[in-house]
Amino acid sequence: MAARRRRPLLVWALFALFVVVPLVEIYVIIQVGQAIGPWWTILLLVADSVLGSWLIKREGGRAFRALREAIDSGRMPAKELADGGLILVGGTLMLAPGFVTDIFGIAMILPFTRPFFRGVLTRVVASRLVVTRLGGGSRPGAARRPGPDPEGPVVRGEVVDEP
């Protein structure tokens, strides 16, 4: 039943992504073009792309170094993986021509605005992984964390590190 409720949400999200966002981008480009002229608008879009490319290279390198340090120190690299994903999504948004997607892309890439998007990403992922149990069973429609049941079979084993 939960999948049926999510399907209309997914349809509207895809509609917004493929129809509304390009229309908004075209509108904003036309408005900027009328305000500053077509050649300045094109120059601004190119400069925006160059800035975005430089930011992606710089912040992507920092995120990769932080990921390597976390792995080398033996700690879980959750923050570093989230940052890498946000830089990837931000870079993808920078590929789309337009000012609106570029603003969101740059905001996901910049180190001082990325924590906001990291928090949003954390809440979205956590909402999909939370287990809700009442009594002996799950509440109807509640999400269930993947993995074995507490009453399920357990395979005991040993971890062997090989050179």
Number of C-alpha atoms within 10 A of each C-alpha: 8 10 8 8 9 10 11 11 11 11 11 11 13 12 12 13 11 11 11 13 15 17 12 15 18 16 13 15 20 14 13 17 15 11 11 11 12 14 10 13 18 14 11 15 17 13 12 19 20 13 13 23 15 12 19 22 13 13 17 20 13 16 21 15 13 18 21 14 14 16 13 9 10 9 10 11 16 12 16 20 15 19 27 21 18 23 26 17 16 25 24 14 20 26 15 15 17 21 20 18 20 23 16 16 24 23 19 25 28 18 16 9 12 19 17 13 17 17 12 12 16 14 11 11 11 11 11 12 12 13 14 14 13 8 6 6 8 13 13 11 10 14 16 14 12 9 7 9 9 7 6 8 8 9 5 5 6 5 5 6 5 4 3
